[in-house]
Amino acid sequence: MISLDIKDLSAVQIQQWLGYVVAPRPICFASTIDKNGNVNLSPYSFFNIFSSNPPVCVFSPSRRVRDNTVKHTLENVLEVPEVVINIVNYDMVQQTSLASTEYPKGVNEFEKAGFTPIASSLVRPPRVKESPVQLECVVTQVISLGDGPGAGNLVLATVKMIHVNEAVLGANGMIDQKKMDHVARLGGNWYSRVTPESLFEVEKPLITLGIGIDALPEHIRLSKILSGNHLGQLGNVEQLPSDDEVKLFELEPEIKDILDATLGDATTRTTQLHLKAVAFLEEGKVEEAWKTLLID
């Protein structure tokens, strides 16, 4: 492992290293307006939601590393403290990147990047019609993190209105994560796309306390087959199956086949049972995995 001391790195090098490390990052496609009514549209990947009550997003138009100048978005929100955060999906990512071009002040990136402006309900900057979700926000505070190249400026934006395209809603009326087709920034020119194939669910920890990895039997905790992720799943249960439940589970055909095939060979039996438990865990069948692992 290499170790990098920040004091030995230039601003460009720090930006490069952290851009690759802290990823993927959601993209804030910010539309703003200056005091003269000139509209600006620009993407920022130093962005996230930091509070839901009040609902506050934070993004950072950092000072340019190249020449230490500030970006038009920052100038605009200081003049007119309002912003629309347009969420970026795959269908608009190339146009979004084009909008990051450093055009002279006063140039409308909606026109340059080919986006359609639509009127907002509560704030002056327009929304991006092509965006699947648009957040109308009031800027409550701008926090400067420094005055050198690459220094961030945290824009605290309170969400006042959420606009959602019905095409990304599921049957329950809420956003279907598989329909959003999110993209996110990584380092350099790299992006990532959230496709149905790349999505997976992690069951939230129980309201009551899970037993924890430290409570797992040693042969499970020290298994060469089970990964840290598998142990995390196993540790997120309130209690273990009873002996009677395990004995009954041994009669399941797929388990009985393993037991019959490994009769008299304890090492192979343990290996095969652990592999079967892994298969159950990969399918989200934690109870079945536990029953498998608790077979003597």
C-alpha positions in Angstrom: 0.0 0.0 0.0 1.3 3.5 -0.9 0.7 6.4 1.5 0.4 9.9 0.2 1.0 13.0 2.4 -1.3 15.8 1.2 1.4 18.4 1.8 3.5 16.7 -0.9 0.8 16.9 -3.5 -0.2 19.7 -5.8 -3.8 20.8 -6.0 -4.2 19.0 -9.3 -2.8 15.8 -7.9 -5.1 16.0 -4.9 -8.1 16.5 -7.1 -7.1 13.6 -9.3 -6.6 11.1 -6.4 -9.8 12.0 -4.6 -11.8 12.1 -7.8 -11.0 8.5 -8.4 -11.3 7.4 -4.7 -14.5 9.1 -3.6 -16.8 7.7 -6.3 -19.3 7.2 -7.7 -20.7 10.7 -7.0 -24.3 11.9 -7.9 -24.5 14.9 -10.3 -26.1 18.2 -9.5 -27.1 19.8 -12.8 -27.6 23.3 -11.5 -29.6 26.0 -13.2 -29.1 29.4 -11.8 -29.7 33.0 -12.8 -27.8 36.3 -12.3 -29.2 39.6 -11.2 -29.6 40.6 -14.9 -31.6 37.6 -15.8 -28.8 35.6 -17.5 -29.3 31.9 -17.1 -26.5 29.4 -16.4 -26.5 25.6 -16.4 -23.6 23.6 -15.1 -23.0 20.1 -13.6 -21.3 19.5 -10.2 -20.4 16.1 -8.8 -19.5 17.4 -5.3 -23.1 17.0 -4.4 -25.5 15.1 -2.1 -28.5 15.4 0.2 -27.6 16.1 3.8 -31.0 16.6 5.6 -34.6 15.6 5.0 -36.2 17.8 7.6 -35.5 20.5 6.5 -34.7 19.0 3.1 -31.3 20.3 2.2 -29.0 19.5 -0.7 -25.4 20.7 -0.7 -23.2 21.1 -3.8 -19.9 22.7 -4.3 -18.8 24.9 -7.3 -15.1 24.7 -6.4 -12.6 27.3 -7.5 -10.9 26.3 -10.7 -7.6 24.5 -10.1 -6.1 25.8 -13.3 -6.3 29.5 -12.6 -8.1 29.9 -9.2 -11.1 31.7 -10.8 -14.7 31.2 -9.5 -17.5 29.7 -11.5 -20.6 31.5 -12.8 -22.9 29.3 -10.7 -21.3 30.6 -7.6 -21.5 34.2 -8.7 -25.2 33.6 -9.6 -26.3 32.1 -6.3 -24.6 34.9 -4.4 -26.6 37.4 -6.5 -29.9 35.5 -6.7 -30.0 32.8 -4.0 -32.1 30.3 -5.9 -31.2 27.1 -7.9 -32.8 24.2 -9.6 -31.0 20.9 -9.1 -31.8 18.8 -12.1 -31.0 15.1 -11.7 -29.0 13.5 -14.5 -29.8 10.2 -16.2 -28.1 8.2 -18.9 -30.1 9.7 -21.8 -28.8 13.2 -21.0 -25.2 12.6 -19.8 -23.4 13.6 -23.0 -25.3 16.9 -23.2 -24.7 17.5 -19.5 -21.0 17.1 -20.0 -21.2 19.6 -22.9 -22.8 22.1 -20.6 -19.7 22.0 -18.4 -17.8 23.8 -21.1 -16.4 27.1 -19.7 -18.4 29.4 -22.0 -18.1 33.2 -21.3 -20.5 34.7 -18.8 -23.9 35.4 -20.3 -23.8 32.4 -22.7 -26.9 30.2 -22.1 -25.9 26.6 -21.7 -29.5 25.5 -22.2 -29.0 26.6 -25.8 -25.4 25.3 -26.2 -26.2 21.9 -24.8 -29.6 21.6 -26.5 -31.7 21.4 -23.3 -35.3 22.6 -23.0 -35.9 25.2 -20.3 -39.3 25.1 -18.5 -40.6 27.6 -16.0 -40.2 26.8 -12.3 -43.1 27.1 -9.9 -41.4 28.9 -7.0 -37.9 30.1 -8.1 -36.6 32.1 -11.0 -34.1 29.7 -12.6 -35.7 27.4 -15.2 -35.9 23.6 -14.9 -34.4 21.2 -17.4 -37.3 19.4 -19.1 -35.2 16.4 -20.1 -34.3 15.7 -16.5 -36.4 13.0 -14.8 -36.5 14.8 -11.5 -36.0 18.5 -10.8 -35.6 20.1 -7.3 -36.5 23.8 -6.9 -34.3 25.2 -4.1 -33.7 28.3 -2.1 -30.1 28.9 -1.2 -29.8 29.6 2.5 -26.0 29.8 2.9 -22.8 29.6 0.9 -19.7 28.5 2.9 -16.3 29.2 1.5 -13.7 26.5 2.3 -10.7 28.5 1.2 -9.4 30.9 -1.4 -6.8 28.8 -3.2 -7.1 26.6 -6.4 -9.6 23.8 -5.9 -11.2 25.3 -2.8 -14.8 24.4 -2.4 -17.8 26.6 -1.8 -20.6 24.7 -0.1 -24.0 25.9 -1.4 -26.7 24.9 1.0 -29.9 24.6 -0.9 -33.3 24.0 0.8 -35.7 22.0 -1.4 -39.0 23.7 -1.9 -40.6 21.8 -4.8 -39.9 18.4 -6.3 -41.0 17.6 -9.9 -41.0 14.0 -11.0 -41.6 12.5 -14.4 -44.3 9.9 -14.2 -42.2 7.6 -16.4 -39.8 6.8 -13.5 -42.6 5.9 -11.0 -43.4 2.4 -9.9 -46.8 0.8 -9.2 -46.7 2.1 -5.6 -46.5 5.7 -6.8 -42.9 6.2 -5.7 -39.7 6.3 -7.8 -38.7 2.9 -9.1 -34.9 2.8 -8.8 -34.7 0.6 -11.9 -36.4 3.2 -14.0 -34.2 6.2 -13.1 -31.2 5.1 -15.1 -28.9 7.3 -12.9 -25.4 8.1 -13.9 -22.6 9.2 -11.6 -19.1 10.7 -11.8 -15.9 8.9 -11.1 -12.3 10.0 -11.7 -11.0 11.5 -14.9 -13.4 11.0 -17.8 -15.1 8.0 -16.2 -18.8 7.8 -15.3 -21.0 4.9 -14.0 -24.5 3.9 -15.0 -27.0 2.4 -12.6 -28.7 -0.4 -14.6 -31.1 -3.0 -13.3 -28.3 -5.6 -13.6 -26.0 -3.5 -11.4 -28.6 -3.0 -8.6 -28.7 -5.0 -5.5 -30.5 -4.7 -2.2 -28.9 -4.8 1.3 -31.4 -5.5 4.1 -31.4 -2.8 6.7 -30.2 -3.7 10.2 -33.1 -4.8 12.4 -34.9 -2.4 14.6 -33.8 -4.7 17.4 -30.1 -5.6 17.7 -28.6 -8.2 15.4 -26.4 -10.8 17.0 -23.3 -9.5 15.3 -20.4 -11.2 13.6 -18.6 -11.7 16.9 -21.5 -13.9 18.0 -21.1 -16.3 15.1 -19.8 -19.8 15.8 -16.1 -20.0 15.2 -16.3 -22.4 12.3 -18.6 -19.9 10.5 -16.7 -16.8 11.5 -13.3 -18.2 10.4 -14.7 -19.9 7.2 -12.4 -19.7 4.2 -15.5 -19.8 2.0 -17.8 -17.2 3.5 -16.9 -13.6 2.8 -17.2 -10.5 5.0 -20.5 -9.7 3.2 -21.8 -13.1 4.0 -20.9 -12.8 7.6 -22.6 -9.4 7.7 -25.8 -11.0 6.5 -25.5 -13.8 9.1 -24.9 -11.4 11.9 -28.0 -9.4 11.1 -30.5 -11.8 12.7 -32.1 -11.6 16.1 -31.9 -15.3 16.9 -30.7 -18.6 15.4 -33.0 -21.4 14.1 -33.8 -24.0 16.7 -32.3 -27.5 16.7 -35.7 -28.9 15.6 -35.8 -26.5 12.7 -32.3 -27.5 11.6 -33.1 -31.3 11.9 -36.2 -30.8 9.8 -34.2 -28.9 7.2 -31.7 -31.8 6.9 -34.5 -33.7 5.2 -34.8 -31.2 2.3 -33.6 -33.0 -0.9 -30.9 -30.6 -1.8 -29.4 -30.8 1.7 -29.9 -34.6 2.1 -28.0 -35.1 -1.1 -25.0 -33.2 0.3 -25.1 -35.2 3.6 -25.4 -38.5 1.8 -22.6 -37.7 -0.6 -20.2 -36.7 2.2 -21.0 -39.4 4.7 -17.8 -40.1 6.7 -15.9 -37.1 5.2 -16.3 -34.3 7.7 -14.0 -31.9 5.8 -15.7 -32.2 2.5 -19.1 -32.0 4.2 -18.2 -28.7 5.9 -17.0 -27.3 2.6 -20.1 -28.3 0.7 -22.4 -27.0 3.4 -20.6 -23.7 3.4 -20.8 -23.5 -0.3 -24.5 -24.2 -0.2 -24.9 -21.5 2.5 -23.2 -19.1 0.2 -25.7 -19.9 -2.6 -28.6 -19.3 -0.2 -27.1 -16.0 1.0 -26.6 -14.8 -2.6 -30.3 -15.3 -3.1 -31.1 -13.5 0.1 -32.2 -16.6 1.9 -30.5 -15.9 5.2 -32.7 -18.3 7.3 -31.9 -21.2 5.0 -28.2 -20.4 5.1 -28.2 -20.4 8.9 -29.9 -23.8 9.0 -27.4 -25.2 6.5 -24.4 -23.9 8.6 -25.8 -25.3 11.8 -26.0 -28.8 10.6 -23.6 -31.0 12.6 
